[in-house]
Amino acid sequence: MIYNSFENEKIIDAMLHLTRSERIILAFHIIAEMRLAEIAFLLDTSVECTYTHKSNALRKLKAELENIS
């Protein structure tokens, strides 16, 4: 899927509303295609905590993008 620059800006702005750890987890999971267990190991946390952060981040990101549209 190709995004235009306006859509890219909306996504970046929405990402900035996430916490640093949420952004890191999403980047590892979505961009680097890492499994949650691998991310949890790197961040020295539990898989459950990593999953919770990922879920919260996706929920926040969705809400931010809906508010911007």
PDB file of N, CA, C and O in Angstrom:
ATOM      1  N   MET A   1       0.840  -1.161   0.000  1.00  0.00           N
ATOM      2  CA  MET A   1       0.000   0.000   0.000  1.00  0.00           C
ATOM      3  C   MET A   1       0.898   1.241   0.000  1.00  0.00           C
ATOM      4  O   MET A   1       1.833   1.327   0.796  1.00  0.00           O
ATOM      5  N   ILE A   2       0.629   2.168  -0.856  1.00  0.00           N
ATOM      6  CA  ILE A   2       1.405   3.396  -0.961  1.00  0.00           C
ATOM      7  C   ILE A   2       0.598   4.535  -0.351  1.00  0.00           C
ATOM      8  O   ILE A   2      -0.577   4.723  -0.666  1.00  0.00           O
ATOM      9  N   TYR A   3       1.245   5.284   0.521  1.00  0.00           N
ATOM     10  CA  TYR A   3       0.595   6.425   1.173  1.00  0.00           C
ATOM     11  C   TYR A   3       1.134   7.714   0.575  1.00  0.00           C
ATOM     12  O   TYR A   3       2.304   7.791   0.200  1.00  0.00           O
ATOM     13  N   ASN A   4       0.281   8.721   0.486  1.00  0.00           N
ATOM     14  CA  ASN A   4       0.772  10.028   0.051  1.00  0.00           C
ATOM     15  C   ASN A   4       1.381  10.738   1.252  1.00  0.00           C
ATOM     16  O   ASN A   4       1.260  10.256   2.378  1.00  0.00           O
ATOM     17  N   SER A   5       2.028  11.868   1.033  1.00  0.00           N
ATOM     18  CA  SER A   5       2.743  12.541   2.115  1.00  0.00           C
ATOM     19  C   SER A   5       1.804  13.006   3.226  1.00  0.00           C
ATOM     20  O   SER A   5       2.193  13.000   4.394  1.00  0.00           O
ATOM     21  N   PHE A   6       0.575  13.411   2.889  1.00  0.00           N
ATOM     22  CA  PHE A   6      -0.378  13.832   3.919  1.00  0.00           C
ATOM     23  C   PHE A   6      -0.728  12.663   4.831  1.00  0.00           C
ATOM     24  O   PHE A   6      -0.789  12.822   6.050  1.00  0.00           O
ATOM     25  N   GLU A   7      -0.956  11.502   4.253  1.00  0.00           N
ATOM     26  CA  GLU A   7      -1.266  10.320   5.055  1.00  0.00           C
ATOM     27  C   GLU A   7      -0.077   9.932   5.921  1.00  0.00           C
ATOM     28  O   GLU A   7      -0.254   9.543   7.075  1.00  0.00           O
ATOM     29  N   ASN A   8       1.139  10.034   5.376  1.00  0.00           N
ATOM     30  CA  ASN A   8       2.339   9.740   6.155  1.00  0.00           C
ATOM     31  C   ASN A   8       2.448  10.674   7.352  1.00  0.00           C
ATOM     32  O   ASN A   8       2.791  10.238   8.451  1.00  0.00           O
ATOM     33  N   GLU A   9       2.160  11.944   7.148  1.00  0.00           N
ATOM     34  CA  GLU A   9       2.214  12.919   8.240  1.00  0.00           C
ATOM     35  C   GLU A   9       1.189  12.585   9.322  1.00  0.00           C
ATOM     36  O   GLU A   9       1.478  12.718  10.511  1.00  0.00           O
ATOM     37  N   LYS A  10      -0.009  12.151   8.914  1.00  0.00           N
ATOM     38  CA  LYS A  10      -1.039  11.772   9.878  1.00  0.00           C
ATOM     39  C   LYS A  10      -0.570  10.591  10.717  1.00  0.00           C
ATOM     40  O   LYS A  10      -0.771  10.568  11.931  1.00  0.00           O
ATOM     41  N   ILE A  11       0.046   9.622  10.078  1.00  0.00           N
ATOM     42  CA  ILE A  11       0.532   8.440  10.793  1.00  0.00           C
ATOM     43  C   ILE A  11       1.644   8.824  11.762  1.00  0.00           C
ATOM     44  O   ILE A  11       1.655   8.374  12.908  1.00  0.00           O
ATOM     45  N   ILE A  12       2.576   9.654  11.305  1.00  0.00           N
ATOM     46  CA  ILE A  12       3.671  10.089  12.176  1.00  0.00           C
ATOM     47  C   ILE A  12       3.132  10.874  13.361  1.00  0.00           C
ATOM     48  O   ILE A  12       3.552  10.645  14.495  1.00  0.00           O
ATOM     49  N   ASP A  13       2.208  11.798  13.114  1.00  0.00           N
ATOM     50  CA  ASP A  13       1.606  12.568  14.206  1.00  0.00           C
ATOM     51  C   ASP A  13       0.904  11.647  15.208  1.00  0.00           C
ATOM     52  O   ASP A  13       1.012  11.845  16.419  1.00  0.00           O
ATOM     53  N   ALA A  14       0.200  10.664  14.711  1.00  0.00           N
ATOM     54  CA  ALA A  14      -0.488   9.718  15.594  1.00  0.00           C
ATOM     55  C   ALA A  14       0.519   8.902  16.399  1.00  0.00           C
ATOM     56  O   ALA A  14       0.298   8.644  17.582  1.00  0.00           O
ATOM     57  N   MET A  15       1.606   8.500  15.783  1.00  0.00           N
ATOM     58  CA  MET A  15       2.647   7.733  16.476  1.00  0.00           C
ATOM     59  C   MET A  15       3.267   8.537  17.610  1.00  0.00           C
ATOM     60  O   MET A  15       3.665   7.968  18.627  1.00  0.00           O
ATOM     61  N   LEU A  16       3.352   9.850  17.447  1.00  0.00           N
ATOM     62  CA  LEU A  16       3.959  10.692  18.484  1.00  0.00           C
ATOM     63  C   LEU A  16       3.119  10.758  19.752  1.00  0.00           C
ATOM     64  O   LEU A  16       3.610  11.189  20.795  1.00  0.00           O
ATOM     65  N   HIS A  17       1.856  10.337  19.676  1.00  0.00           N
ATOM     66  CA  HIS A  17       1.000  10.298  20.857  1.00  0.00           C
ATOM     67  C   HIS A  17       1.190   9.005  21.660  1.00  0.00           C
ATOM     68  O   HIS A  17       0.618   8.854  22.739  1.00  0.00           O
ATOM     69  N   LEU A  18       1.981   8.089  21.140  1.00  0.00           N
ATOM     70  CA  LEU A  18       2.270   6.852  21.851  1.00  0.00           C
ATOM     71  C   LEU A  18       3.465   7.060  22.765  1.00  0.00           C
ATOM     72  O   LEU A  18       4.258   7.981  22.574  1.00  0.00           O
ATOM     73  N   THR A  19       3.582   6.194  23.758  1.00  0.00           N
ATOM     74  CA  THR A  19       4.768   6.252  24.611  1.00  0.00           C
ATOM     75  C   THR A  19       5.959   5.702  23.840  1.00  0.00           C
ATOM     76  O   THR A  19       5.801   5.033  22.818  1.00  0.00           O
ATOM     77  N   ARG A  20       7.148   5.993  24.343  1.00  0.00           N
ATOM     78  CA  ARG A  20       8.367   5.511  23.690  1.00  0.00           C
ATOM     79  C   ARG A  20       8.361   3.982  23.589  1.00  0.00           C
ATOM     80  O   ARG A  20       8.688   3.427  22.540  1.00  0.00           O
ATOM     81  N   SER A  21       7.994   3.308  24.671  1.00  0.00           N
ATOM     82  CA  SER A  21       7.997   1.841  24.654  1.00  0.00           C
ATOM     83  C   SER A  21       6.955   1.296  23.671  1.00  0.00           C
ATOM     84  O   SER A  21       7.195   0.282  23.014  1.00  0.00           O
ATOM     85  N   GLU A  22       5.809   1.958  23.568  1.00  0.00           N
ATOM     86  CA  GLU A  22       4.799   1.511  22.604  1.00  0.00           C
ATOM     87  C   GLU A  22       5.317   1.658  21.176  1.00  0.00           C
ATOM     88  O   GLU A  22       5.104   0.776  20.344  1.00  0.00           O
ATOM     89  N   ARG A  23       5.996   2.767  20.890  1.00  0.00           N
ATOM     90  CA  ARG A  23       6.562   2.962  19.546  1.00  0.00           C
ATOM     91  C   ARG A  23       7.632   1.910  19.239  1.00  0.00           C
ATOM     92  O   ARG A  23       7.691   1.382  18.129  1.00  0.00           O
ATOM     93  N   ILE A  24       8.460   1.617  20.215  1.00  0.00           N
ATOM     94  CA  ILE A  24       9.515   0.622  20.020  1.00  0.00           C
ATOM     95  C   ILE A  24       8.903  -0.745  19.736  1.00  0.00           C
ATOM     96  O   ILE A  24       9.314  -1.436  18.804  1.00  0.00           O
ATOM     97  N   ILE A  25       7.924  -1.128  20.542  1.00  0.00           N
ATOM     98  CA  ILE A  25       7.291  -2.442  20.366  1.00  0.00           C
ATOM     99  C   ILE A  25       6.620  -2.541  19.002  1.00  0.00           C
ATOM    100  O   ILE A  25       6.759  -3.559  18.324  1.00  0.00           O
ATOM    101  N   LEU A  26       5.894  -1.504  18.585  1.00  0.00           N
ATOM    102  CA  LEU A  26       5.254  -1.539  17.264  1.00  0.00           C
ATOM    103  C   LEU A  26       6.292  -1.617  16.150  1.00  0.00           C
ATOM    104  O   LEU A  26       6.110  -2.348  15.176  1.00  0.00           O
ATOM    105  N   ALA A  27       7.377  -0.867  16.293  1.00  0.00           N
ATOM    106  CA  ALA A  27       8.417  -0.901  15.259  1.00  0.00           C
ATOM    107  C   ALA A  27       9.028  -2.289  15.157  1.00  0.00           C
ATOM    108  O   ALA A  27       9.189  -2.813  14.055  1.00  0.00           O
ATOM    109  N   PHE A  28       9.370  -2.889  16.285  1.00  0.00           N
ATOM    110  CA  PHE A  28       9.940  -4.238  16.259  1.00  0.00           C
ATOM    111  C   PHE A  28       8.935  -5.237  15.685  1.00  0.00           C
ATOM    112  O   PHE A  28       9.292  -6.087  14.870  1.00  0.00           O
ATOM    113  N   HIS A  29       7.684  -5.128  16.113  1.00  0.00           N
ATOM    114  CA  HIS A  29       6.682  -6.119  15.715  1.00  0.00           C
ATOM    115  C   HIS A  29       6.234  -5.955  14.263  1.00  0.00           C
ATOM    116  O   HIS A  29       6.125  -6.942  13.534  1.00  0.00           O
ATOM    117  N   ILE A  30       5.977  -4.734  13.842  1.00  0.00           N
ATOM    118  CA  ILE A  30       5.428  -4.515  12.507  1.00  0.00           C
ATOM    119  C   ILE A  30       6.521  -4.358  11.456  1.00  0.00           C
ATOM    120  O   ILE A  30       6.476  -4.999  10.406  1.00  0.00           O
ATOM    121  N   ILE A  31       7.495  -3.511  11.737  1.00  0.00           N
ATOM    122  CA  ILE A  31       8.525  -3.236  10.729  1.00  0.00           C
ATOM    123  C   ILE A  31       9.573  -4.344  10.677  1.00  0.00           C
ATOM    124  O   ILE A  31       9.914  -4.841   9.604  1.00  0.00           O
ATOM    125  N   ALA A  32      10.080  -4.726  11.852  1.00  0.00           N
ATOM    126  CA  ALA A  32      11.122  -5.761  11.886  1.00  0.00           C
ATOM    127  C   ALA A  32      10.535  -7.173  11.874  1.00  0.00           C
ATOM    128  O   ALA A  32      11.274  -8.152  11.763  1.00  0.00           O
ATOM    129  N   GLU A  33       9.205  -7.280  11.987  1.00  0.00           N
ATOM    130  CA  GLU A  33       8.496  -8.557  11.965  1.00  0.00           C
ATOM    131  C   GLU A  33       8.991  -9.525  13.035  1.00  0.00           C
ATOM    132  O   GLU A  33       9.106 -10.728  12.806  1.00  0.00           O
ATOM    133  N   MET A  34       9.279  -8.968  14.208  1.00  0.00           N
ATOM    134  CA  MET A  34       9.725  -9.787  15.327  1.00  0.00           C
ATOM    135  C   MET A  34       8.519 -10.313  16.096  1.00  0.00           C
ATOM    136  O   MET A  34       7.471  -9.671  16.159  1.00  0.00           O
ATOM    137  N   ARG A  35       8.692 -11.491  16.675  1.00  0.00           N
ATOM    138  CA  ARG A  35       7.640 -12.058  17.522  1.00  0.00           C
ATOM    139  C   ARG A  35       7.665 -11.370  18.879  1.00  0.00           C
ATOM    140  O   ARG A  35       8.697 -10.839  19.289  1.00  0.00           O
ATOM    141  N   LEU A  36       6.543 -11.377  19.573  1.00  0.00           N
ATOM    142  CA  LEU A  36       6.452 -10.718  20.866  1.00  0.00           C
ATOM    143  C   LEU A  36       7.429 -11.300  21.883  1.00  0.00           C
ATOM    144  O   LEU A  36       7.947 -10.570  22.728  1.00  0.00           O
ATOM    145  N   ALA A  37       7.684 -12.595  21.814  1.00  0.00           N
ATOM    146  CA  ALA A  37       8.645 -13.215  22.733  1.00  0.00           C
ATOM    147  C   ALA A  37      10.047 -12.654  22.510  1.00  0.00           C
ATOM    148  O   ALA A  37      10.787 -12.439  23.470  1.00  0.00           O
ATOM    149  N   GLU A  38      10.411 -12.418  21.265  1.00  0.00           N
ATOM    150  CA  GLU A  38      11.720 -11.840  20.962  1.00  0.00           C
ATOM    151  C   GLU A  38      11.815 -10.404  21.480  1.00  0.00           C
ATOM    152  O   GLU A  38      12.834  -9.996  22.036  1.00  0.00           O
ATOM    153  N   ILE A  39      10.742  -9.655  21.287  1.00  0.00           N
ATOM    154  CA  ILE A  39      10.718  -8.263  21.751  1.00  0.00           C
ATOM    155  C   ILE A  39      10.792  -8.223  23.269  1.00  0.00           C
ATOM    156  O   ILE A  39      11.527  -7.416  23.838  1.00  0.00           O
ATOM    157  N   ALA A  40      10.040  -9.085  23.920  1.00  0.00           N
ATOM    158  CA  ALA A  40      10.055  -9.135  25.386  1.00  0.00           C
ATOM    159  C   ALA A  40      11.464  -9.449  25.897  1.00  0.00           C
ATOM    160  O   ALA A  40      11.914  -8.862  26.882  1.00  0.00           O
ATOM    161  N   PHE A  41      12.142 -10.356  25.241  1.00  0.00           N
ATOM    162  CA  PHE A  41      13.506 -10.696  25.637  1.00  0.00           C
ATOM    163  C   PHE A  41      14.421  -9.478  25.504  1.00  0.00           C
ATOM    164  O   PHE A  41      15.194  -9.175  26.412  1.00  0.00           O
ATOM    165  N   LEU A  42      14.331  -8.786  24.374  1.00  0.00           N
ATOM    166  CA  LEU A  42      15.175  -7.602  24.158  1.00  0.00           C
ATOM    167  C   LEU A  42      14.898  -6.495  25.170  1.00  0.00           C
ATOM    168  O   LEU A  42      15.812  -5.797  25.608  1.00  0.00           O
ATOM    169  N   LEU A  43      13.629  -6.345  25.535  1.00  0.00           N
ATOM    170  CA  LEU A  43      13.241  -5.281  26.465  1.00  0.00           C
ATOM    171  C   LEU A  43      13.286  -5.728  27.924  1.00  0.00           C
ATOM    172  O   LEU A  43      12.980  -4.955  28.832  1.00  0.00           O
ATOM    173  N   ASP A  44      13.673  -6.986  28.134  1.00  0.00           N
ATOM    174  CA  ASP A  44      13.767  -7.557  29.483  1.00  0.00           C
ATOM    175  C   ASP A  44      12.452  -7.416  30.245  1.00  0.00           C
ATOM    176  O   ASP A  44      12.407  -6.915  31.369  1.00  0.00           O
ATOM    177  N   THR A  45      11.391  -7.873  29.597  1.00  0.00           N
ATOM    178  CA  THR A  45      10.065  -7.830  30.199  1.00  0.00           C
ATOM    179  C   THR A  45       9.322  -9.110  29.819  1.00  0.00           C
ATOM    180  O   THR A  45       9.854  -9.938  29.079  1.00  0.00           O
ATOM    181  N   SER A  46       8.119  -9.274  30.313  1.00  0.00           N
ATOM    182  CA  SER A  46       7.350 -10.480  30.000  1.00  0.00           C
ATOM    183  C   SER A  46       6.636 -10.341  28.662  1.00  0.00           C
ATOM    184  O   SER A  46       6.411  -9.240  28.160  1.00  0.00           O
ATOM    185  N   VAL A  47       6.291 -11.485  28.107  1.00  0.00           N
ATOM    186  CA  VAL A  47       5.540 -11.491  26.857  1.00  0.00           C
ATOM    187  C   VAL A  47       4.164 -10.853  27.088  1.00  0.00           C
ATOM    188  O   VAL A  47       3.659 -10.136  26.225  1.00  0.00           O
ATOM    189  N   GLU A  48       3.567 -11.114  28.243  1.00  0.00           N
ATOM    190  CA  GLU A  48       2.259 -10.556  28.566  1.00  0.00           C
ATOM    191  C   GLU A  48       2.305  -9.029  28.610  1.00  0.00           C
ATOM    192  O   GLU A  48       1.407  -8.360  28.099  1.00  0.00           O
ATOM    193  N   CYS A  49       3.347  -8.488  29.216  1.00  0.00           N
ATOM    194  CA  CYS A  49       3.506  -7.037  29.288  1.00  0.00           C
ATOM    195  C   CYS A  49       3.709  -6.456  27.890  1.00  0.00           C
ATOM    196  O   CYS A  49       3.145  -5.414  27.557  1.00  0.00           O
ATOM    197  N   THR A  50       4.507  -7.126  27.084  1.00  0.00           N
ATOM    198  CA  THR A  50       4.757  -6.683  25.714  1.00  0.00           C
ATOM    199  C   THR A  50       3.471  -6.708  24.904  1.00  0.00           C
ATOM    200  O   THR A  50       3.191  -5.778  24.148  1.00  0.00           O
ATOM    201  N   TYR A  51       2.686  -7.775  25.060  1.00  0.00           N
ATOM    202  CA  TYR A  51       1.408  -7.884  24.364  1.00  0.00           C
ATOM    203  C   TYR A  51       0.464  -6.745  24.776  1.00  0.00           C
ATOM    204  O   TYR A  51      -0.206  -6.147  23.934  1.00  0.00           O
ATOM    205  N   THR A  52       0.422  -6.457  26.076  1.00  0.00           N
ATOM    206  CA  THR A  52      -0.437  -5.386  26.573  1.00  0.00           C
ATOM    207  C   THR A  52      -0.028  -4.042  25.986  1.00  0.00           C
ATOM    208  O   THR A  52      -0.879  -3.265  25.552  1.00  0.00           O
ATOM    209  N   HIS A  53       1.277  -3.767  25.973  1.00  0.00           N
ATOM    210  CA  HIS A  53       1.766  -2.514  25.397  1.00  0.00           C
ATOM    211  C   HIS A  53       1.421  -2.428  23.903  1.00  0.00           C
ATOM    212  O   HIS A  53       1.021  -1.374  23.408  1.00  0.00           O
ATOM    213  N   LYS A  54       1.580  -3.544  23.201  1.00  0.00           N
ATOM    214  CA  LYS A  54       1.265  -3.560  21.767  1.00  0.00           C
ATOM    215  C   LYS A  54      -0.219  -3.307  21.536  1.00  0.00           C
ATOM    216  O   LYS A  54      -0.590  -2.522  20.664  1.00  0.00           O
ATOM    217  N   SER A  55      -1.058  -3.963  22.306  1.00  0.00           N
ATOM    218  CA  SER A  55      -2.506  -3.790  22.162  1.00  0.00           C
ATOM    219  C   SER A  55      -2.933  -2.359  22.476  1.00  0.00           C
ATOM    220  O   SER A  55      -3.736  -1.768  21.754  1.00  0.00           O
ATOM    221  N   ASN A  56      -2.392  -1.815  23.553  1.00  0.00           N
ATOM    222  CA  ASN A  56      -2.713  -0.425  23.919  1.00  0.00           C
ATOM    223  C   ASN A  56      -2.253   0.531  22.826  1.00  0.00           C
ATOM    224  O   ASN A  56      -2.971   1.467  22.474  1.00  0.00           O
ATOM    225  N   ALA A  57      -1.070   0.299  22.295  1.00  0.00           N
ATOM    226  CA  ALA A  57      -0.527   1.170  21.249  1.00  0.00           C
ATOM    227  C   ALA A  57      -1.411   1.137  20.006  1.00  0.00           C
ATOM    228  O   ALA A  57      -1.702   2.183  19.425  1.00  0.00           O
ATOM    229  N   LEU A  58      -1.831  -0.035  19.603  1.00  0.00           N
ATOM    230  CA  LEU A  58      -2.674  -0.141  18.412  1.00  0.00           C
ATOM    231  C   LEU A  58      -4.032   0.523  18.632  1.00  0.00           C
ATOM    232  O   LEU A  58      -4.577   1.156  17.727  1.00  0.00           O
ATOM    233  N   ARG A  59      -4.570   0.373  19.839  1.00  0.00           N
ATOM    234  CA  ARG A  59      -5.851   1.009  20.155  1.00  0.00           C
ATOM    235  C   ARG A  59      -5.712   2.539  20.124  1.00  0.00           C
ATOM    236  O   ARG A  59      -6.557   3.229  19.554  1.00  0.00           O
ATOM    237  N   LYS A  60      -4.646   3.063  20.737  1.00  0.00           N
ATOM    238  CA  LYS A  60      -4.398   4.508  20.726  1.00  0.00           C
ATOM    239  C   LYS A  60      -4.170   5.020  19.309  1.00  0.00           C
ATOM    240  O   LYS A  60      -4.698   6.063  18.924  1.00  0.00           O
ATOM    241  N   LEU A  61      -3.383   4.279  18.540  1.00  0.00           N
ATOM    242  CA  LEU A  61      -3.078   4.684  17.174  1.00  0.00           C
ATOM    243  C   LEU A  61      -4.349   4.739  16.334  1.00  0.00           C
ATOM    244  O   LEU A  61      -4.550   5.678  15.565  1.00  0.00           O
ATOM    245  N   LYS A  62      -5.198   3.737  16.481  1.00  0.00           N
ATOM    246  CA  LYS A  62      -6.463   3.719  15.743  1.00  0.00           C
ATOM    247  C   LYS A  62      -7.324   4.913  16.119  1.00  0.00           C
ATOM    248  O   LYS A  62      -7.901   5.565  15.249  1.00  0.00           O
ATOM    249  N   ALA A  63      -7.413   5.202  17.409  1.00  0.00           N
ATOM    250  CA  ALA A  63      -8.225   6.331  17.870  1.00  0.00           C
ATOM    251  C   ALA A  63      -7.666   7.651  17.347  1.00  0.00           C
ATOM    252  O   ALA A  63      -8.430   8.517  16.921  1.00  0.00           O
ATOM    253  N   GLU A  64      -6.358   7.814  17.373  1.00  0.00           N
ATOM    254  CA  GLU A  64      -5.738   9.043  16.883  1.00  0.00           C
ATOM    255  C   GLU A  64      -6.003   9.214  15.388  1.00  0.00           C
ATOM    256  O   GLU A  64      -6.322  10.314  14.936  1.00  0.00           O
ATOM    257  N   LEU A  65      -5.876   8.149  14.633  1.00  0.00           N
ATOM    258  CA  LEU A  65      -6.078   8.235  13.189  1.00  0.00           C
ATOM    259  C   LEU A  65      -7.541   8.505  12.853  1.00  0.00           C
ATOM    260  O   LEU A  65      -7.830   9.192  11.873  1.00  0.00           O
ATOM    261  N   GLU A  66      -8.459   7.980  13.642  1.00  0.00           N
ATOM    262  CA  GLU A  66      -9.880   8.266  13.414  1.00  0.00           C
ATOM    263  C   GLU A  66     -10.196   9.720  13.724  1.00  0.00           C
ATOM    264  O   GLU A  66     -11.020  10.330  13.043  1.00  0.00           O
ATOM    265  N   ASN A  67      -9.551  10.288  14.746  1.00  0.00           N
ATOM    266  CA  ASN A  67      -9.766  11.691  15.109  1.00  0.00           C
ATOM    267  C   ASN A  67      -9.201  12.639  14.062  1.00  0.00           C
ATOM    268  O   ASN A  67      -9.730  13.732  13.861  1.00  0.00           O
ATOM    269  N   ILE A  68      -8.136  12.230  13.400  1.00  0.00           N
ATOM    270  CA  ILE A  68      -7.479  13.086  12.414  1.00  0.00           C
ATOM    271  C   ILE A  68      -8.249  13.082  11.102  1.00  0.00           C
ATOM    272  O   ILE A  68      -8.343  14.109  10.430  1.00  0.00           O
ATOM    273  N   SER A  69      -8.796  11.934  10.741  1.00  0.00           N
ATOM    274  CA  SER A  69      -9.462  11.799   9.438  1.00  0.00           C
ATOM    275  C   SER A  69     -10.655  12.690   9.292  1.00  0.00           C
ATOM    276  O   SER A  69     -11.309  12.680   8.249  1.00  0.00           O
TER     277      SER A  69
END
